[in-house]
Amino acid sequence: METPKVLCYAAMIVAGLVCLIFLLDAVASILGRNILLDVLFIIGGAFILWQGFETSRELR
């Protein structure tokens, strides 16, 4: 597998984990009650997921 594809998929996995962790934090308030940070991290992770998906389509 080529290096750009590996980096793209790795970034998508990390962004997905960030979205999942902060979504769970927003629902269960595990790390504290700062909803603004949770929402901003979810939006940021979703943006990186979207960019990774678009880049992976270009790398095919």
C-alpha positions as YAML, in Angstrom:
chain: A
units: angstrom
residues:
- id: 1
  name: MET
  ca: [0.00, 0.00, 0.00]
- id: 2
  name: GLU
  ca: [1.26, 3.47, -0.81]
- id: 3
  name: THR
  ca: [2.28, 5.91, 1.90]
- id: 4
  name: PRO
  ca: [-0.36, 8.59, 1.07]
- id: 5
  name: LYS
  ca: [-3.14, 6.02, 1.34]
- id: 6
  name: VAL
  ca: [-1.85, 4.78, 4.69]
- id: 7
  name: LEU
  ca: [-1.63, 8.32, 6.04]
- id: 8
  name: CYS
  ca: [-5.11, 9.13, 4.75]
- id: 9
  name: TYR
  ca: [-6.68, 6.06, 6.33]
- id: 10
  name: ALA
  ca: [-4.78, 6.59, 9.59]
- id: 11
  name: ALA
  ca: [-6.04, 10.18, 9.79]
- id: 12
  name: MET
  ca: [-9.58, 8.99, 9.16]
- id: 13
  name: ILE
  ca: [-9.31, 6.38, 11.92]
- id: 14
  name: VAL
  ca: [-7.96, 8.91, 14.42]
- id: 15
  name: ALA
  ca: [-10.63, 11.46, 13.47]
- id: 16
  name: GLY
  ca: [-13.32, 8.83, 13.88]
- id: 17
  name: LEU
  ca: [-12.00, 7.95, 17.33]
- id: 18
  name: VAL
  ca: [-11.95, 11.63, 18.31]
- id: 19
  name: CYS
  ca: [-15.56, 12.01, 17.17]
- id: 20
  name: LEU
  ca: [-16.59, 8.89, 19.05]
- id: 21
  name: ILE
  ca: [-14.81, 9.83, 22.28]
- id: 22
  name: PHE
  ca: [-16.20, 13.35, 22.40]
- id: 23
  name: LEU
  ca: [-19.69, 12.21, 21.38]
- id: 24
  name: LEU
  ca: [-19.65, 9.75, 24.27]
- id: 25
  name: ASP
  ca: [-18.33, 12.51, 26.53]
- id: 26
  name: ALA
  ca: [-21.14, 14.84, 25.46]
- id: 27
  name: VAL
  ca: [-23.73, 12.15, 26.20]
- id: 28
  name: ALA
  ca: [-22.29, 10.70, 29.42]
- id: 29
  name: SER
  ca: [-20.22, 13.70, 30.63]
- id: 30
  name: ILE
  ca: [-17.25, 11.48, 31.51]
- id: 31
  name: LEU
  ca: [-14.51, 14.10, 31.13]
- id: 32
  name: GLY
  ca: [-16.53, 17.04, 32.45]
- id: 33
  name: ARG
  ca: [-19.45, 19.26, 31.50]
- id: 34
  name: ASN
  ca: [-17.93, 21.45, 28.82]
- id: 35
  name: ILE
  ca: [-20.37, 20.90, 25.97]
- id: 36
  name: LEU
  ca: [-18.84, 23.64, 23.81]
- id: 37
  name: LEU
  ca: [-15.50, 21.82, 23.60]
- id: 38
  name: ASP
  ca: [-17.25, 18.52, 22.90]
- id: 39
  name: VAL
  ca: [-19.20, 20.04, 20.01]
- id: 40
  name: LEU
  ca: [-16.12, 21.76, 18.58]
- id: 41
  name: PHE
  ca: [-14.07, 18.55, 18.71]
- id: 42
  name: ILE
  ca: [-16.91, 16.60, 17.07]
- id: 43
  name: ILE
  ca: [-17.15, 19.20, 14.28]
- id: 44
  name: GLY
  ca: [-13.37, 19.17, 13.82]
- id: 45
  name: GLY
  ca: [-13.21, 15.39, 13.71]
- id: 46
  name: ALA
  ca: [-16.10, 15.23, 11.27]
- id: 47
  name: PHE
  ca: [-14.36, 17.77, 9.02]
- id: 48
  name: ILE
  ca: [-11.17, 15.70, 8.98]
- id: 49
  name: LEU
  ca: [-13.21, 12.55, 8.29]
- id: 50
  name: TRP
  ca: [-14.87, 14.27, 5.35]
- id: 51
  name: GLN
  ca: [-11.55, 15.53, 3.99]
- id: 52
  name: GLY
  ca: [-10.02, 12.07, 4.38]
- id: 53
  name: PHE
  ca: [-12.93, 10.47, 2.57]
- id: 54
  name: GLU
  ca: [-12.65, 12.93, -0.33]
- id: 55
  name: THR
  ca: [-8.88, 12.41, -0.50]
- id: 56
  name: SER
  ca: [-9.22, 8.63, -0.45]
- id: 57
  name: ARG
  ca: [-11.60, 8.87, -3.40]
- id: 58
  name: GLU
  ca: [-8.99, 10.90, -5.32]
- id: 59
  name: LEU
  ca: [-6.22, 8.39, -4.52]
- id: 60
  name: ARG
  ca: [-8.05, 5.46, -6.13]
...
